């Protein structure tokens, strides 16, 4: 194999993202992409997952203000009912979540109450692994539930990227797959392939022969890289057109900027079915408020609500909202009783929030009783895999049983 091809292959597969492929990509690939510029099915539905890292306190997010047990359990961190954004006689959003309350009233937000799983781990790494793999207790599983889902619809002859994580963190386990290329990018700048031929520049002379002419596994690998490269260049033209156009109004929060990037990729028709973003930073800080919870939790919830509301408004203004469903999740909720340090510890069940244009808005499921707890944690009323089954069967159009297993009926959410 000529050295130039080996160098190309090593550069392509050794980079942090398959789209920032190499210092110089062979010019004939750029010309092929610019000529083909394949169209995407703009009717495909899209799922955006937002992880609330560290374990969000659901009881101070959607507050059961009418329950006496709430006030008794939280003498210093309970929220005053007069400050809440009430949705009914029992529940209200946190005072800093006015944007969520507005989305709820518009029918663009739904709440699934009491989501968790039996024998929830209170260890961060174990619990988040359970949520990412949808196989609680399986410490050997190397694929994520979202990655397995994309494996079922991946077409290697197209070389399409179907899953993308946006942010500084490494690609999440949830997107790990056996066949599908999934990326982790910080911004649209990383989406643009580097080298000749980007944004319509002249690619210049290049090799005429196909890359994948060698026999065996090496040829198949080269062929795969060729498909990905061609697709990347075709996508880059649409992405650059969107990025250079008018921008929607987003707040300066980190999550808002990540959702802006996702919205731009959606508008560019990049063909991605699953996006992933995180709120709470790398590791398990963020929502893990064991002490002095009030201030930090307020800031995070405001960032969540304002960022999601801006994302919804952006998609709606461009006629894309009906294609998109955003869902939050966290590895566990918090304890019912505060811990004496004006904070809470690792708990159990918690609410999942959904935002989109085709939701059956409102509340789903029963709120777990605050007096029937195990280890000071709420007991789940809905297994999280039923929520995943809803995403797969009812939204993405994938069959859920081969991905998460049997026995998890979808919910009537969309």
Order of alpha helices (4+ residues) and beta strands (2+ residues): alpha-alpha-beta-beta-alpha-beta-beta-alpha-beta-alpha-alpha-beta-beta-alpha-alpha-alpha-beta-alpha-beta-beta-beta-beta-beta-beta-alpha-alpha
